Amino acid sequence: MGFILMYDITNEESFNAVQDWVTQIKNYSWDNAKVVLVGNKCDLAAERAVSMERGRQLATHLGLEFFETSAKENINVKGVFERLVDIVCEKMAENPENNPAAAQQNQGARLTDQAKGSQQDNCPC
């Protein structure tokens, strides 16, 4: 499972909320959830309230990878998603028993003689 925590680089309050968001993810998601921190609106450099360095420092402190993006200008958006997918896939490869998709695949259906019962009821199938 992966999360993108995104704050607005022009809004100090959104940056200050990151710590709470990380706590919520830790409390309410899987233990192995992977998270990346993203500062959005890097196209608005003149309105910047949170420096790139502060974002990077917080990400390092929290053990997260860090990116800056602009959804409006399509700067680094694809890279964030691609990296998160890579991180999640790497984690799943390390520990396949914690992969819920793999666990579901291992729970196959059992075929029994009961399936023959429908044929005895003159069912053509």
C-alpha positions as a Markdown table, in Angstrom:
| # | Residue | x | y | z |
|---|---|---|---|---|
| 1 | Met | 0.0 | 0.0 | 0.0 |
| 2 | Gly | 1.3 | 3.4 | -0.8 |
| 3 | Phe | 0.5 | 7.0 | 0.1 |
| 4 | Ile | 1.4 | 10.3 | -1.4 |
| 5 | Leu | 1.4 | 13.0 | 1.3 |
| 6 | Met | 1.1 | 16.3 | -0.5 |
| 7 | Tyr | 1.4 | 19.8 | 0.9 |
| 8 | Asp | 1.1 | 23.2 | -0.7 |
| 9 | Ile | 4.5 | 25.0 | -0.8 |
| 10 | Thr | 2.6 | 28.3 | -0.6 |
| 11 | Asn | 0.8 | 27.3 | 2.5 |
| 12 | Glu | 2.6 | 26.9 | 5.8 |
| 13 | Glu | -0.4 | 25.3 | 7.5 |
| 14 | Ser | -0.5 | 22.4 | 5.0 |
| 15 | Phe | 3.2 | 21.8 | 5.6 |
| 16 | Asn | 2.6 | 21.8 | 9.4 |
| 17 | Ala | -0.1 | 19.2 | 9.0 |
| 18 | Val | 2.3 | 16.6 | 7.5 |
| 19 | Gln | 3.3 | 15.2 | 10.9 |
| 20 | Asp | -0.3 | 14.5 | 11.8 |
| 21 | Trp | -1.0 | 12.9 | 8.4 |
| 22 | Val | 2.0 | 10.6 | 8.9 |
| 23 | Thr | 0.7 | 9.7 | 12.4 |
| 24 | Gln | -2.7 | 8.8 | 10.9 |
| 25 | Ile | -1.2 | 6.6 | 8.3 |
| 26 | Lys | 0.8 | 4.8 | 10.9 |
| 27 | Asn | -2.3 | 4.3 | 13.1 |
| 28 | Tyr | -4.9 | 3.4 | 10.4 |
| 29 | Ser | -3.0 | 1.6 | 7.7 |
| 30 | Trp | -0.8 | -1.4 | 7.2 |
| 31 | Asp | 2.5 | -1.5 | 9.0 |
| 32 | Asn | 4.4 | -1.8 | 5.7 |
| 33 | Ala | 2.7 | 1.2 | 4.0 |
| 34 | Lys | 5.1 | 3.2 | 1.9 |
| 35 | Val | 4.8 | 7.0 | 1.8 |
| 36 | Val | 6.3 | 9.8 | -0.2 |
| 37 | Leu | 6.2 | 13.4 | 0.7 |
| 38 | Val | 5.4 | 15.9 | -2.1 |
| 39 | Gly | 5.5 | 19.7 | -2.0 |
| 40 | Asn | 3.1 | 20.9 | -4.7 |
| 41 | Lys | 2.9 | 24.1 | -6.6 |
| 42 | Cys | 6.6 | 24.5 | -7.3 |
| 43 | Asp | 5.6 | 26.7 | -10.3 |
| 44 | Leu | 4.7 | 29.4 | -7.7 |
| 45 | Ala | 8.2 | 30.1 | -6.6 |
| 46 | Ala | 7.4 | 33.8 | -5.8 |
| 47 | Glu | 4.7 | 32.7 | -3.4 |
| 48 | Arg | 6.7 | 30.0 | -1.7 |
| 49 | Ala | 6.2 | 29.8 | 2.1 |
| 50 | Val | 8.0 | 26.4 | 2.6 |
| 51 | Ser | 11.5 | 26.0 | 1.3 |
| 52 | Met | 12.6 | 22.9 | -0.6 |
| 53 | Glu | 15.2 | 22.4 | 2.1 |
| 54 | Arg | 12.6 | 22.3 | 4.9 |
| 55 | Gly | 10.5 | 19.8 | 2.9 |
| 56 | Arg | 13.6 | 17.6 | 2.3 |
| 57 | Gln | 14.6 | 17.8 | 6.0 |
| 58 | Leu | 11.1 | 16.8 | 7.2 |
| 59 | Ala | 11.1 | 13.9 | 4.7 |
| 60 | Thr | 14.5 | 12.7 | 5.9 |
| 61 | His | 13.3 | 13.0 | 9.6 |
| 62 | Leu | 10.2 | 10.9 | 8.8 |
| 63 | Gly | 12.1 | 8.4 | 6.7 |
| 64 | Leu | 10.2 | 9.4 | 3.5 |
| 65 | Glu | 11.3 | 10.1 | 0.0 |
| 66 | Phe | 10.8 | 13.8 | -1.1 |
| 67 | Phe | 9.7 | 15.4 | -4.3 |
| 68 | Glu | 8.5 | 18.8 | -5.4 |
| 69 | Thr | 5.9 | 19.0 | -8.2 |
| 70 | Ser | 3.5 | 21.3 | -10.1 |
| 71 | Ala | 0.3 | 19.6 | -11.0 |
| 72 | Lys | -0.7 | 22.7 | -13.0 |
| 73 | Glu | 2.5 | 22.7 | -15.1 |
| 74 | Asn | 2.9 | 18.9 | -15.0 |
| 75 | Ile | 6.3 | 19.1 | -13.4 |
| 76 | Asn | 7.5 | 15.8 | -11.8 |
| 77 | Val | 4.0 | 14.4 | -11.4 |
| 78 | Lys | 4.6 | 11.2 | -13.3 |
| 79 | Gly | 7.9 | 10.7 | -11.5 |
| 80 | Val | 6.2 | 10.8 | -8.1 |
| 81 | Phe | 3.7 | 8.1 | -9.1 |
| 82 | Glu | 6.4 | 6.0 | -10.8 |
| 83 | Arg | 8.7 | 6.1 | -7.8 |
| 84 | Leu | 5.9 | 5.2 | -5.4 |
| 85 | Val | 4.9 | 2.2 | -7.5 |
| 86 | Asp | 8.6 | 1.2 | -7.5 |
| 87 | Ile | 8.8 | 1.5 | -3.7 |
| 88 | Val | 5.7 | -0.5 | -3.2 |
| 89 | Cys | 6.7 | -3.2 | -5.6 |
| 90 | Glu | 10.2 | -3.4 | -4.0 |
| 91 | Lys | 8.6 | -3.9 | -0.6 |
| 92 | Met | 6.2 | -6.6 | -1.9 |
| 93 | Ala | 9.1 | -8.4 | -3.4 |
| 94 | Glu | 11.1 | -8.4 | -0.2 |
| 95 | Asn | 8.2 | -9.8 | 1.9 |
| 96 | Pro | 5.6 | -11.6 | -0.3 |
| 97 | Glu | 3.6 | -13.0 | 2.6 |
| 98 | Asn | 2.7 | -9.4 | 3.5 |
| 99 | Asn | 1.2 | -8.9 | 0.1 |
| 100 | Pro | -2.6 | -9.0 | 0.3 |
| 101 | Ala | -3.0 | -9.6 | -3.4 |
| 102 | Ala | -0.7 | -12.7 | -3.1 |
| 103 | Ala | -2.6 | -13.9 | -0.1 |
| 104 | Gln | -5.9 | -13.7 | -2.0 |
| 105 | Gln | -4.4 | -15.6 | -5.0 |
| 106 | Asn | -3.4 | -18.4 | -2.7 |
| 107 | Gln | -7.0 | -18.9 | -1.5 |
| 108 | Gly | -8.3 | -20.7 | -4.6 |
| 109 | Ala | -11.7 | -22.2 | -4.9 |
| 110 | Arg | -12.1 | -25.9 | -4.1 |
| 111 | Leu | -14.0 | -28.1 | -6.6 |
| 112 | Thr | -16.2 | -30.7 | -5.1 |
| 113 | Asp | -18.7 | -33.3 | -6.2 |
| 114 | Gln | -21.4 | -30.8 | -5.4 |
| 115 | Ala | -20.9 | -29.3 | -8.8 |
| 116 | Lys | -22.3 | -32.5 | -10.4 |
| 117 | Gly | -25.6 | -31.9 | -8.6 |
| 118 | Ser | -26.7 | -29.3 | -11.1 |
| 119 | Gln | -26.3 | -31.9 | -13.9 |
| 120 | Gln | -28.6 | -34.3 | -12.1 |
| 121 | Asp | -31.3 | -31.7 | -12.2 |
| 122 | Asn | -31.3 | -31.9 | -16.0 |
| 123 | Cys | -29.3 | -28.8 | -16.4 |
| 124 | Pro | -27.6 | -28.7 | -19.8 |
| 125 | Cys | -24.5 | -26.9 | -18.5 |
